[in-house]
Amino acid sequence: MKKEAMIWEQLKVIAPGSIADFKAATEAMDAGKYDDAVRLYQTVYKKTPNFDVVMRRLGMCLAAQGKTADGLALLEQAVAANRTSDNLGALARTLAYPDDNKQGTPEQKARAFALIKEAADLPTDIDDGYEQTLLAQLALDQEDVNTFRAATNKLAELHPELAATHYFKAILAANDED
């Protein structure tokens, strides 16, 4: 919630009348109601076309709707505007896994891997394990054992409660037995 409050403060300066729509869009996105989220984020985006947080969230929601090209275009803009771990991670995730039933091309996954490696090295407001989980998954996909091991070990240290941590540790243990 602290991170959201910081975003609201930024938005209050840029477009004070957009905070209610932004909050409603975020609630819709979190609930998986992407049609509503897109409509509301587009309203905010029209007033704040250079605000990377809106670009990122609108891009993620468009991709979730199956409008991958439109979503990726906005995510690229968000990264160009502000190269944060959140923006890099969202672009990496969407390149690698455009939606729940689709994976990116080998080229997209290779680019996603480079982006998430960069994101994982940047400071983040809240470490929820997202970057390390995606990094471990893409390292596994790219057959980069050293990066996979490092990401899995970092997950084990910082996020032992995550299911992904146990999954990756099991793969690592099985690999070490060979």
ROLO-585617 format. One record per atom (N, C-alpha, C): residue number from 1; residue in one letter; atom name; y, x, z. Coordinates in Angstrom, 1 decimal, padded with zeros to 4 digits. Last residue first. Example, Ala and Ser with C-alpha at 12.3 -4.5 7.8 and 13.67 -1.06 7.14 Angstrom:
ROLO-585617
<rec 2 s N <-002.2 012.8 007.1>>
<rec 2 s CA <-001.1 013.7 007.1>>
<rec 2 s C <000.0 012.9 007.9>>
<rec 1 a N <-005.7 013.2 007.8>>
<rec 1 a CA <-004.5 012.3 007.8>>
<rec 1 a C <-003.3 013.2 007.8>>
//
This chain:
ROLO-585617
<rec 178 d N <-035.5 022.4 -010.8>>
<rec 178 d CA <-036.1 022.8 -012.1>>
<rec 178 d C <-036.2 024.3 -012.2>>
<rec 177 e N <-034.0 021.9 -008.5>>
<rec 177 e CA <-035.5 022.1 -008.4>>
<rec 177 e C <-036.1 022.6 -009.6>>
<rec 176 d N <-031.5 021.5 -009.5>>
<rec 176 d CA <-031.7 022.7 -008.8>>
<rec 176 d C <-033.2 023.0 -008.6>>
<rec 175 n N <-031.8 018.9 -010.5>>
<rec 175 n CA <-031.5 020.0 -011.4>>
<rec 175 n C <-031.8 021.3 -010.8>>
<rec 174 a N <-032.1 017.5 -008.1>>
<rec 174 a CA <-033.1 017.5 -009.1>>
<rec 174 a C <-033.0 018.6 -010.1>>
<rec 173 a N <-029.5 018.0 -007.0>>
<rec 173 a CA <-030.8 018.4 -006.3>>
<rec 173 a C <-031.9 018.5 -007.3>>
<rec 172 l N <-027.9 016.7 -008.9>>
<rec 172 l CA <-027.7 018.1 -008.6>>
<rec 172 l C <-029.0 018.7 -008.0>>
<rec 171 i N <-028.8 014.1 -008.6>>
<rec 171 i CA <-028.9 014.7 -009.9>>
<rec 171 i C <-028.8 016.2 -009.7>>
<rec 170 a N <-028.0 013.7 -005.9>>
<rec 170 a CA <-029.4 013.6 -006.3>>
<rec 170 a C <-029.7 014.2 -007.7>>
<rec 169 k N <-025.2 013.9 -006.1>>
<rec 169 k CA <-026.0 014.9 -005.3>>
<rec 169 k C <-027.4 014.9 -005.7>>
<rec 168 f N <-024.6 011.7 -007.7>>
<rec 168 f CA <-024.4 013.0 -008.3>>
<rec 168 f C <-025.2 014.1 -007.5>>
<rec 167 y N <-025.3 009.7 -005.8>>
<rec 167 y CA <-025.9 009.7 -007.2>>
<rec 167 y C <-025.8 011.1 -007.7>>
<rec 166 h N <-023.6 010.2 -003.7>>
<rec 166 h CA <-025.0 010.3 -003.5>>
<rec 166 h C <-025.8 010.4 -004.8>>
<rec 165 t N <-021.1 009.8 -005.0>>
<rec 165 t CA <-021.4 011.1 -004.3>>
<rec 165 t C <-022.9 011.2 -004.2>>
<rec 164 a N <-021.3 007.1 -005.7>>
<rec 164 a CA <-021.3 008.1 -006.7>>
<rec 164 a C <-021.6 009.5 -006.2>>
<rec 163 a N <-021.0 005.8 -003.2>>
<rec 163 a CA <-022.3 005.8 -003.9>>
<rec 163 a C <-022.4 006.9 -005.0>>
<rec 162 l N <-019.1 007.5 -000.7>>
<rec 162 l CA <-019.1 006.9 -002.0>>
<rec 162 l C <-020.6 006.9 -002.6>>
<rec 161 e N <-019.0 008.9 001.7>>
<rec 161 e CA <-019.3 007.4 001.7>>
<rec 161 e C <-019.5 006.8 000.4>>
<rec 160 p N <-018.1 011.4 001.3>>
<rec 160 p CA <-019.5 011.2 001.5>>
<rec 160 p C <-019.9 009.8 001.5>>
<rec 159 h N <-015.7 012.7 000.2>>
<rec 159 h CA <-016.0 011.3 000.1>>
<rec 159 h C <-017.5 011.1 000.2>>
<rec 158 l N <-015.3 015.4 000.7>>
<rec 158 l CA <-014.2 014.5 000.9>>
<rec 158 l C <-014.6 013.1 000.9>>
<rec 157 e N <-017.9 016.7 000.2>>
<rec 157 e CA <-017.0 017.1 001.3>>
<rec 157 e C <-016.0 016.0 001.7>>
<rec 156 a N <-018.8 015.4 -002.0>>
<rec 156 a CA <-019.6 015.4 -000.8>>
<rec 156 a C <-018.8 015.8 000.4>>
<rec 155 l N <-016.8 016.0 -003.9>>
<rec 155 l CA <-017.0 014.6 -003.5>>
<rec 155 l C <-017.8 014.5 -002.2>>
<rec 154 k N <-017.2 018.7 -004.0>>
<rec 154 k CA <-015.9 018.2 -003.5>>
<rec 154 k C <-016.1 016.8 -003.1>>
<rec 153 n N <-019.7 018.8 -005.2>>
<rec 153 n CA <-019.5 019.4 -003.9>>
<rec 153 n C <-018.2 018.9 -003.2>>
<rec 152 t N <-019.1 017.6 -007.7>>
<rec 152 t CA <-020.1 016.9 -006.7>>
<rec 152 t C <-019.9 017.5 -005.3>>
<rec 151 a N <-017.4 019.5 -008.7>>
<rec 151 a CA <-016.9 018.1 -008.5>>
<rec 151 a C <-017.8 017.4 -007.5>>
<rec 150 a N <-019.2 021.7 -008.9>>
<rec 150 a CA <-017.9 021.8 -008.1>>
<rec 150 a C <-017.4 020.4 -007.8>>
<rec 149 r N <-021.2 020.7 -010.6>>
<rec 149 r CA <-021.5 021.2 -009.2>>
<rec 149 r C <-020.3 021.2 -008.4>>
<rec 148 f N <-019.7 020.3 -012.9>>
<rec 148 f CA <-020.4 019.2 -012.3>>
<rec 148 f C <-020.7 019.5 -010.8>>
<rec 147 t N <-018.8 022.9 -013.5>>
<rec 147 t CA <-017.8 021.8 -013.2>>
<rec 147 t C <-018.5 020.7 -012.5>>
<rec 146 n N <-021.4 024.0 -014.0>>
<rec 146 n CA <-020.5 024.5 -013.0>>
<rec 146 n C <-019.4 023.5 -012.6>>
<rec 145 v N <-022.4 022.4 -016.2>>
<rec 145 v CA <-023.1 022.4 -014.9>>
<rec 145 v C <-022.2 023.0 -013.8>>
<rec 144 d N <-021.6 020.6 -018.5>>
<rec 144 d CA <-020.9 021.7 -017.9>>
<rec 144 d C <-021.4 021.7 -016.4>>
<rec 143 e N <-022.4 018.5 -020.2>>
<rec 143 e CA <-023.4 019.5 -019.8>>
<rec 143 e C <-022.7 020.8 -019.3>>
<rec 142 q N <-020.8 016.4 -020.6>>
<rec 142 q CA <-020.5 017.5 -021.4>>
<rec 142 q C <-021.5 018.7 -021.2>>
<rec 141 d N <-021.9 014.7 -018.7>>
<rec 141 d CA <-022.0 014.3 -020.1>>
<rec 141 d C <-021.7 015.5 -021.0>>
<rec 140 l N <-021.1 016.1 -016.4>>
<rec 140 l CA <-022.5 015.8 -016.7>>
<rec 140 l C <-022.7 015.5 -018.2>>
<rec 139 a N <-018.4 015.9 -016.7>>
<rec 139 a CA <-019.0 017.2 -016.7>>
<rec 139 a C <-020.5 017.1 -017.0>>
<rec 138 l N <-018.1 013.1 -016.5>>
<rec 138 l CA <-017.8 013.7 -017.8>>
<rec 138 l C <-018.4 015.2 -017.8>>
<rec 137 q N <-018.8 012.8 -013.7>>
<rec 137 q CA <-019.5 012.1 -014.8>>
<rec 137 q C <-019.3 012.8 -016.2>>
<rec 136 a N <-017.0 014.5 -012.5>>
<rec 136 a CA <-018.4 014.8 -012.3>>
<rec 136 a C <-019.2 014.1 -013.5>>
<rec 135 l N <-014.6 013.2 -013.2>>
<rec 135 l CA <-014.8 014.6 -013.5>>
<rec 135 l C <-016.3 014.9 -013.5>>
<rec 134 l N <-014.9 010.8 -011.9>>
<rec 134 l CA <-014.8 010.8 -013.4>>
<rec 134 l C <-015.1 012.2 -013.9>>
<rec 133 t N <-014.9 011.8 -009.3>>
<rec 133 t CA <-016.0 011.0 -009.8>>
<rec 133 t C <-016.1 011.0 -011.3>>
<rec 132 q N <-012.4 013.0 -009.0>>
<rec 132 q CA <-013.6 013.8 -008.9>>
<rec 132 q C <-014.9 013.1 -009.4>>
<rec 131 e N <-010.7 010.8 -009.4>>
<rec 131 e CA <-010.7 011.9 -010.3>>
<rec 131 e C <-011.9 012.7 -010.3>>
<rec 130 y N <-011.5 009.1 -007.2>>
<rec 130 y CA <-011.6 008.6 -008.6>>
<rec 130 y C <-011.6 009.8 -009.5>>
<rec 129 g N <-011.1 009.6 -004.5>>
<rec 129 g CA <-012.3 010.1 -005.2>>
<rec 129 g C <-012.5 009.8 -006.6>>
<rec 128 d N <-008.8 008.9 -003.5>>
<rec 128 d CA <-009.8 007.9 -003.4>>
<rec 128 d C <-011.1 008.4 -004.0>>
<rec 127 d N <-006.1 010.2 -002.3>>
<rec 127 d CA <-007.3 010.7 -002.9>>
<rec 127 d C <-008.4 009.8 -002.6>>
<rec 126 i N <-002.9 009.5 -003.1>>
<rec 126 i CA <-004.0 009.0 -002.4>>
<rec 126 i C <-005.3 009.5 -003.1>>
<rec 125 d N <-001.1 011.1 -004.6>>
<rec 125 d CA <-000.6 010.4 -003.4>>
<rec 125 d C <-001.8 010.0 -002.5>>
<rec 124 t N <-002.1 014.4 -005.7>>
<rec 124 t CA <-002.2 012.9 -005.8>>
<rec 124 t C <-001.7 012.3 -004.5>>
<rec 123 p N <-001.6 017.3 -007.6>>
<rec 123 p CA <-001.5 016.6 -006.4>>
<rec 123 p C <-001.6 015.1 -006.6>>
<rec 122 l N <-004.1 018.4 -010.1>>
<rec 122 l CA <-002.8 018.0 -009.7>>
<rec 122 l C <-002.8 017.3 -008.3>>
<rec 121 d N <-006.7 018.7 -010.8>>
<rec 121 d CA <-006.0 019.9 -010.2>>
<rec 121 d C <-004.6 019.6 -009.8>>
<rec 120 a N <-007.5 016.4 -012.0>>
<rec 120 a CA <-008.1 016.7 -010.7>>
<rec 120 a C <-007.4 017.9 -010.0>>
<rec 119 a N <-006.1 016.5 -014.4>>
<rec 119 a CA <-005.7 015.5 -013.4>>
<rec 119 a C <-006.2 015.9 -012.0>>
<rec 118 e N <-007.5 018.5 -015.8>>
<rec 118 e CA <-006.1 018.7 -015.4>>
<rec 118 e C <-005.7 017.8 -014.3>>
<rec 117 k N <-009.9 017.1 -016.0>>
<rec 117 k CA <-009.9 018.4 -015.3>>
<rec 117 k C <-008.5 018.8 -014.9>>
<rec 116 i N <-009.1 015.0 -017.5>>
<rec 116 i CA <-009.5 014.7 -016.1>>
<rec 116 i C <-009.6 016.0 -015.3>>
<rec 115 l N <-008.6 016.3 -020.0>>
<rec 115 l CA <-007.6 015.6 -019.2>>
<rec 115 l C <-007.9 015.4 -017.8>>
<rec 114 a N <-011.1 017.3 -020.7>>
<rec 114 a CA <-010.0 018.2 -020.5>>
<rec 114 a C <-008.9 017.6 -019.7>>
<rec 113 f N <-012.5 014.8 -020.9>>
<rec 113 f CA <-013.0 015.8 -019.9>>
<rec 113 f C <-011.8 016.8 -019.6>>
<rec 112 a N <-011.2 013.6 -023.0>>
<rec 112 a CA <-011.1 013.0 -021.7>>
<rec 112 a C <-011.5 014.0 -020.6>>
<rec 111 r N <-012.0 015.3 -025.0>>
<rec 111 r CA <-010.6 015.3 -024.7>>
<rec 111 r C <-010.4 014.7 -023.3>>
<rec 110 a N <-014.7 014.6 -025.0>>
<rec 110 a CA <-014.3 016.0 -024.8>>
<rec 110 a C <-012.9 016.1 -024.4>>
<rec 109 k N <-014.6 011.9 -025.6>>
<rec 109 k CA <-015.1 012.3 -024.3>>
<rec 109 k C <-014.7 013.8 -024.0>>
<rec 108 q N <-013.6 012.0 -028.2>>
<rec 108 q CA <-012.8 011.3 -027.2>>
<rec 108 q C <-013.3 011.8 -025.8>>
<rec 107 e N <-015.8 013.3 -029.4>>
<rec 107 e CA <-014.5 013.9 -029.4>>
<rec 107 e C <-013.6 013.3 -028.3>>
<rec 106 p N <-017.9 011.4 -029.1>>
<rec 106 p CA <-018.0 012.7 -028.5>>
<rec 106 p C <-016.6 013.4 -028.4>>
<rec 105 t N <-016.1 008.2 -028.4>>
<rec 105 t CA <-016.8 009.1 -029.3>>
<rec 105 t C <-017.0 010.5 -028.6>>
<rec 104 g N <-016.7 006.2 -025.4>>
<rec 104 g CA <-015.9 006.9 -026.4>>
<rec 104 g C <-016.7 007.7 -027.3>>
<rec 103 q N <-018.6 003.3 -024.9>>
<rec 103 q CA <-018.3 004.6 -024.6>>
<rec 103 q C <-017.5 005.2 -025.7>>
<rec 102 k N <-018.7 -000.1 -023.6>>
<rec 102 k CA <-018.4 000.9 -024.7>>
<rec 102 k C <-018.1 002.3 -024.2>>
<rec 101 n N <-018.6 -002.0 -021.6>>
<rec 101 n CA <-019.7 -002.0 -022.5>>
<rec 101 n C <-019.6 -000.9 -023.6>>
<rec 100 d N <-016.2 -001.8 -020.2>>
<rec 100 d CA <-017.4 -001.7 -019.5>>
<rec 100 d C <-018.6 -001.6 -020.4>>
<rec 99 d N <-014.2 000.3 -022.4>>
<rec 99 d CA <-014.4 -000.9 -021.6>>
<rec 99 d C <-015.8 -000.8 -021.0>>
<rec 98 p N <-013.8 003.1 -023.0>>
<rec 98 p CA <-012.8 002.1 -023.3>>
<rec 98 p C <-012.9 000.7 -022.6>>
<rec 97 y N <-014.4 005.8 -021.7>>
<rec 97 y CA <-015.1 004.5 -021.4>>
<rec 97 y C <-014.1 003.4 -021.7>>
<rec 96 a N <-012.9 007.9 -022.6>>
<rec 96 a CA <-014.3 008.1 -022.3>>
<rec 96 a C <-015.1 006.8 -022.3>>
<rec 95 l N <-010.3 006.8 -022.7>>
<rec 95 l CA <-010.9 007.5 -023.9>>
<rec 95 l C <-012.4 007.6 -023.7>>
<rec 94 t N <-010.0 005.8 -020.2>>
<rec 94 t CA <-010.0 004.9 -021.3>>
<rec 94 t C <-010.5 005.5 -022.6>>
<rec 93 r N <-010.1 008.1 -018.6>>
<rec 93 r CA <-011.1 007.0 -018.4>>
<rec 93 r C <-011.2 006.1 -019.6>>
<rec 92 a N <-007.8 009.5 -019.5>>
<rec 92 a CA <-009.2 010.0 -019.6>>
<rec 92 a C <-010.2 009.0 -019.5>>
<rec 91 l N <-005.8 007.7 -018.8>>
<rec 91 l CA <-006.0 008.0 -020.2>>
<rec 91 l C <-007.4 008.6 -020.4>>
<rec 90 a N <-006.1 007.8 -016.1>>
<rec 90 a CA <-006.2 006.5 -016.8>>
<rec 90 a C <-006.5 006.7 -018.3>>
<rec 89 g N <-005.6 010.5 -015.5>>
<rec 89 g CA <-006.9 009.9 -015.2>>
<rec 89 g C <-007.1 008.6 -015.9>>
<rec 88 l N <-002.9 010.8 -016.3>>
<rec 88 l CA <-004.0 011.6 -017.0>>
<rec 88 l C <-005.3 010.9 -016.8>>
<rec 87 n N <-001.7 009.0 -014.5>>
<rec 87 n CA <-001.6 008.8 -015.9>>
<rec 87 n C <-002.7 009.5 -016.7>>
<rec 86 d N <-002.5 010.2 -012.0>>
<rec 86 d CA <-002.8 008.8 -012.3>>
<rec 86 d C <-002.7 008.5 -013.8>>
<rec 85 s N <-001.4 012.8 -012.1>>
<rec 85 s CA <-002.9 012.6 -012.1>>
<rec 85 s C <-003.3 011.2 -012.4>>
<rec 84 t N <001.2 012.8 -014.6>>
<rec 84 t CA <000.7 012.7 -013.3>>
<rec 84 t C <-000.8 012.6 -013.3>>
<rec 83 r N <003.4 013.4 -016.6>>
<rec 83 r CA <002.0 014.0 -016.6>>
<rec 83 r C <001.5 014.0 -015.2>>
<rec 82 n N <005.3 011.2 -018.1>>
<rec 82 n CA <005.1 011.8 -016.8>>
<rec 82 n C <003.6 012.2 -016.6>>
<rec 81 a N <005.5 010.7 -020.9>>
<rec 81 a CA <006.7 010.5 -020.0>>
<rec 81 a C <006.5 011.2 -018.7>>
<rec 80 a N <003.0 011.3 -021.8>>
<rec 80 a CA <004.1 012.0 -022.4>>
<rec 80 a C <005.3 011.9 -021.5>>
<rec 79 v N <001.5 009.3 -020.3>>
<rec 79 v CA <001.3 010.8 -020.1>>
<rec 79 v C <002.4 011.6 -020.6>>
<rec 78 a N <002.6 007.0 -021.5>>
<rec 78 a CA <002.8 007.3 -020.1>>
<rec 78 a C <002.6 008.7 -019.7>>
<rec 77 q N <001.8 007.3 -024.1>>
<rec 77 q CA <003.2 007.3 -023.8>>
<rec 77 q C <003.4 007.6 -022.4>>
<rec 76 e N <-001.0 007.1 -023.8>>
<rec 76 e CA <-000.5 008.3 -024.3>>
<rec 76 e C <001.0 008.4 -024.0>>
<rec 75 l N <-001.0 004.4 -023.0>>
<rec 75 l CA <-001.4 005.5 -022.0>>
<rec 75 l C <-001.0 006.8 -022.5>>
<rec 74 l N <-000.2 003.1 -025.3>>
<rec 74 l CA <000.7 003.1 -024.1>>
<rec 74 l C <000.3 004.1 -023.1>>
<rec 73 a N <-002.4 003.8 -026.9>>
<rec 73 a CA <-001.0 004.2 -027.3>>
<rec 73 a C <-000.1 004.2 -026.1>>
<rec 72 l N <-004.5 002.6 -025.6>>
<rec 72 l CA <-004.5 004.1 -025.6>>
<rec 72 l C <-003.1 004.5 -026.0>>
<rec 71 g N <-003.9 -000.1 -026.0>>
<rec 71 g CA <-003.9 000.4 -024.7>>
<rec 71 g C <-003.8 001.9 -024.7>>
<rec 70 d N <-004.2 -000.3 -028.8>>
<rec 70 d CA <-002.9 -000.6 -028.2>>
<rec 70 d C <-002.8 000.0 -026.8>>
<rec 69 a N <-006.9 000.4 -029.0>>
<rec 69 a CA <-005.9 001.2 -029.7>>
<rec 69 a C <-004.5 001.0 -029.1>>
<rec 68 t N <-008.2 -001.7 -027.5>>
<rec 68 t CA <-008.2 -000.3 -027.1>>
<rec 68 t C <-007.1 000.5 -027.7>>
<rec 67 k N <-008.3 -004.4 -026.6>>
<rec 67 k CA <-007.3 -003.9 -027.5>>
<rec 67 k C <-007.1 -002.4 -027.2>>
<rec 66 g N <-010.0 -005.3 -024.7>>
<rec 66 g CA <-010.6 -005.0 -025.9>>
<rec 66 g C <-009.6 -004.5 -026.9>>
<rec 65 q N <-008.9 -005.7 -022.2>>
<rec 65 q CA <-009.0 -006.9 -023.1>>
<rec 65 q C <-009.7 -006.6 -024.4>>
<rec 64 a N <-008.8 -003.1 -021.4>>
<rec 64 a CA <-009.8 -004.0 -020.7>>
<rec 64 a C <-009.9 -005.3 -021.5>>
<rec 63 a N <-006.6 -002.3 -022.9>>
<rec 63 a CA <-007.9 -001.7 -023.2>>
<rec 63 a C <-009.0 -002.6 -022.6>>
<rec 62 l N <-004.6 -003.8 -021.5>>
<rec 62 l CA <-004.8 -004.0 -022.9>>
<rec 62 l C <-006.2 -003.5 -023.3>>
<rec 61 c N <-004.8 -002.5 -019.0>>
<rec 61 c CA <-005.1 -004.0 -019.1>>
<rec 61 c C <-005.4 -004.3 -020.6>>
<rec 60 m N <-003.9 000.1 -019.6>>
<rec 60 m CA <-005.2 -000.2 -019.0>>
<rec 60 m C <-005.7 -001.6 -019.2>>
<rec 59 g N <-001.3 -000.5 -020.5>>
<rec 59 g CA <-002.3 000.1 -021.3>>
<rec 59 g C <-003.7 -000.1 -020.9>>
<rec 58 l N <-000.1 -001.5 -018.1>>
<rec 58 l CA <-000.2 -002.4 -019.3>>
<rec 58 l C <-001.3 -001.8 -020.3>>
<rec 57 r N <-000.3 000.8 -016.6>>
<rec 57 r CA <-001.0 -000.4 -016.2>>
<rec 57 r C <-001.2 -001.4 -017.3>>
<rec 56 r N <001.3 002.7 -018.1>>
<rec 56 r CA <-000.1 002.9 -017.7>>
<rec 56 r C <-000.9 001.7 -017.4>>
<rec 55 m N <003.8 001.4 -018.2>>
<rec 55 m CA <003.1 001.8 -019.5>>
<rec 55 m C <001.6 001.9 -019.2>>
<rec 54 v N <004.4 001.2 -015.5>>
<rec 54 v CA <004.2 000.0 -016.3>>
<rec 54 v C <003.4 000.3 -017.6>>
<rec 53 v N <004.6 003.9 -015.0>>
<rec 53 v CA <003.6 003.1 -014.2>>
<rec 53 v C <003.3 001.8 -015.0>>
<rec 52 d N <006.7 004.9 -016.6>>
<rec 52 d CA <005.3 005.3 -016.9>>
<rec 52 d C <004.3 004.4 -016.2>>
<rec 51 f N <009.3 003.3 -018.1>>
<rec 51 f CA <008.7 003.4 -016.7>>
<rec 51 f C <007.2 003.7 -016.9>>
<rec 50 n N <010.6 002.7 -020.4>>
<rec 50 n CA <010.4 004.1 -020.1>>
<rec 50 n C <009.7 004.4 -018.7>>
<rec 49 p N <011.1 000.0 -020.5>>
<rec 49 p CA <010.2 000.6 -021.5>>
<rec 49 p C <009.9 002.1 -021.3>>
<rec 48 t N <011.8 -002.3 -018.8>>
<rec 48 t CA <011.6 -000.9 -018.3>>
<rec 48 t C <010.7 -000.1 -019.3>>
<rec 47 k N <011.8 -004.8 -020.0>>
<rec 47 k CA <013.0 -004.4 -019.2>>
<rec 47 k C <013.0 -002.9 -018.8>>
<rec 46 k N <009.3 -004.9 -021.1>>
<rec 46 k CA <010.5 -005.1 -022.0>>
<rec 46 k C <011.8 -004.7 -021.3>>
<rec 45 y N <007.7 -004.5 -018.9>>
<rec 45 y CA <007.8 -003.4 -019.8>>
<rec 45 y C <009.0 -003.6 -020.7>>
<rec 44 v N <007.7 -007.1 -017.7>>
<rec 44 v CA <008.3 -006.0 -017.0>>
<rec 44 v C <008.6 -004.8 -018.0>>
<rec 43 t N <006.3 -008.5 -019.7>>
<rec 43 t CA <007.6 -008.9 -019.3>>
<rec 43 t C <008.4 -007.8 -018.6>>
<rec 42 q N <003.9 -007.1 -019.7>>
<rec 42 q CA <004.8 -007.0 -020.9>>
<rec 42 q C <006.2 -007.5 -020.6>>
<rec 41 y N <002.9 -007.8 -017.2>>
<rec 41 y CA <003.3 -006.4 -017.4>>
<rec 41 y C <004.2 -006.3 -018.6>>
<rec 40 l N <002.4 -010.6 -017.8>>
<rec 40 l CA <003.3 -010.2 -016.7>>
<rec 40 l C <003.8 -008.7 -016.9>>
<rec 39 r N <000.4 -010.3 -019.8>>
<rec 39 r CA <001.6 -011.2 -020.0>>
<rec 39 r C <002.7 -010.7 -019.0>>
<rec 38 v N <-001.5 -008.7 -018.5>>
<rec 38 v CA <-000.8 -008.3 -019.7>>
<rec 38 v C <000.5 -009.0 -019.9>>
<rec 37 a N <-002.3 -010.5 -016.4>>
<rec 37 a CA <-001.7 -009.1 -016.1>>
<rec 37 a C <-001.0 -008.6 -017.3>>
<rec 36 d N <-003.4 -012.6 -017.8>>
<rec 36 d CA <-002.3 -012.8 -017.0>>
<rec 36 d C <-001.5 -011.5 -016.7>>
<rec 35 d N <-005.6 -011.2 -019.0>>
<rec 35 d CA <-004.6 -012.0 -019.8>>
<rec 35 d C <-003.3 -012.2 -019.1>>
<rec 34 y N <-007.0 -010.1 -016.9>>
<rec 34 y CA <-006.2 -009.3 -017.7>>
<rec 34 y C <-005.3 -010.0 -018.6>>
<rec 33 k N <-008.0 -010.4 -014.0>>
<rec 33 k CA <-007.4 -011.5 -014.9>>
<rec 33 k C <-006.4 -010.8 -015.9>>
<rec 32 g N <-009.0 -008.8 -012.1>>
<rec 32 g CA <-009.7 -008.8 -013.4>>
<rec 32 g C <-009.2 -009.9 -014.4>>
<rec 31 a N <-007.6 -008.5 -009.9>>
<rec 31 a CA <-008.6 -009.6 -009.9>>
<rec 31 a C <-009.3 -009.7 -011.2>>
<rec 30 d N <-005.9 -006.4 -010.6>>
<rec 30 d CA <-006.9 -006.1 -009.5>>
<rec 30 d C <-008.0 -007.2 -009.5>>
<rec 29 m N <-004.3 -007.9 -012.4>>
<rec 29 m CA <-005.1 -006.8 -012.8>>
<rec 29 m C <-006.2 -006.5 -011.8>>
<rec 28 a N <-003.0 -009.7 -010.6>>
<rec 28 a CA <-003.9 -010.2 -011.7>>
<rec 28 a C <-004.8 -009.1 -012.2>>
<rec 27 e N <-001.6 -007.9 -009.0>>
<rec 27 e CA <-002.6 -008.8 -008.4>>
<rec 27 e C <-003.6 -009.3 -009.4>>
<rec 26 t N <000.1 -006.9 -011.0>>
<rec 26 t CA <-000.9 -006.0 -010.3>>
<rec 26 t C <-002.0 -006.8 -009.6>>
<rec 25 a N <001.5 -009.1 -011.6>>
<rec 25 a CA <000.7 -008.5 -012.7>>
<rec 25 a C <-000.3 -007.6 -012.0>>
<rec 24 a N <002.9 -009.6 -009.2>>
<rec 24 a CA <001.9 -010.6 -009.7>>
<rec 24 a C <001.0 -010.0 -010.8>>
<rec 23 k N <004.5 -007.2 -009.2>>
<rec 23 k CA <003.5 -007.5 -008.1>>
<rec 23 k C <002.5 -008.5 -008.6>>
<rec 22 f N <006.0 -007.7 -011.5>>
<rec 22 f CA <005.2 -006.5 -011.4>>
<rec 22 f C <004.1 -006.7 -010.3>>
<rec 21 d N <007.4 -010.1 -010.9>>
<rec 21 d CA <006.4 -010.1 -012.0>>
<rec 21 d C <005.5 -008.9 -011.9>>
<rec 20 a N <008.9 -009.1 -008.7>>
<rec 20 a CA <007.9 -010.2 -008.5>>
<rec 20 a C <006.9 -010.2 -009.6>>
<rec 19 i N <010.5 -007.1 -009.9>>
<rec 19 i CA <009.5 -006.7 -008.9>>
<rec 19 i C <008.5 -007.8 -008.7>>
<rec 18 s N <012.5 -007.5 -011.7>>
<rec 18 s CA <011.2 -007.4 -012.2>>
<rec 18 s C <010.1 -007.2 -011.2>>
<rec 17 g N <015.1 -007.3 -010.9>>
<rec 17 g CA <014.6 -008.6 -011.1>>
<rec 17 g C <013.1 -008.6 -011.5>>
<rec 16 p N <015.7 -004.5 -010.9>>
<rec 16 p CA <015.5 -005.2 -009.6>>
<rec 16 p C <014.8 -006.6 -009.8>>
<rec 15 a N <014.9 -002.0 -012.6>>
<rec 15 a CA <015.0 -003.4 -013.0>>
<rec 15 a C <014.7 -004.3 -011.8>>
<rec 14 i N <015.4 000.5 -011.3>>
<rec 14 i CA <015.4 000.4 -012.7>>
<rec 14 i C <015.7 -001.1 -013.2>>
<rec 13 v N <015.3 000.1 -008.5>>
<rec 13 v CA <016.5 000.8 -009.1>>
<rec 13 v C <016.6 000.5 -010.6>>
<rec 12 k N <012.9 -001.2 -008.2>>
<rec 12 k CA <014.1 -001.9 -007.7>>
<rec 12 k C <015.3 -001.2 -008.3>>
<rec 11 l N <011.1 000.7 -009.1>>
<rec 11 l CA <011.4 -000.4 -010.0>>
<rec 11 l C <012.6 -001.2 -009.5>>
<rec 10 q N <011.1 002.4 -006.9>>
<rec 10 q CA <011.5 002.9 -008.2>>
<rec 10 q C <011.9 001.7 -009.1>>
<rec 9 e N <010.0 000.6 -005.0>>
<rec 9 e CA <011.4 001.1 -004.8>>
<rec 9 e C <011.9 001.7 -006.1>>
<rec 8 w N <007.5 000.1 -006.1>>
<rec 8 w CA <008.5 -001.0 -006.0>>
<rec 8 w C <009.9 -000.5 -005.8>>
<rec 7 i N <006.4 002.6 -005.7>>
<rec 7 i CA <006.6 002.1 -007.0>>
<rec 7 i C <007.6 001.0 -007.0>>
<rec 6 m N <006.2 002.6 -002.9>>
<rec 6 m CA <007.0 003.6 -003.6>>
<rec 6 m C <007.4 003.2 -005.0>>
<rec 5 a N <004.5 000.5 -002.5>>
<rec 5 a CA <005.8 000.4 -002.0>>
<rec 5 a C <006.7 001.4 -002.7>>
<rec 4 e N <002.1 001.7 -003.6>>
<rec 4 e CA <002.8 000.5 -004.2>>
<rec 4 e C <004.2 000.3 -003.8>>
<rec 3 k N <001.7 003.6 -001.6>>
<rec 3 k CA <001.9 004.0 -003.0>>
<rec 3 k C <002.6 002.9 -003.8>>
<rec 2 k N <001.2 002.0 000.6>>
<rec 2 k CA <002.3 003.0 000.6>>
<rec 2 k C <002.7 003.4 -000.8>>
<rec 1 m N <-001.2 000.8 000.0>>
<rec 1 m CA <000.0 000.0 000.0>>
<rec 1 m C <001.3 000.9 000.0>>
//
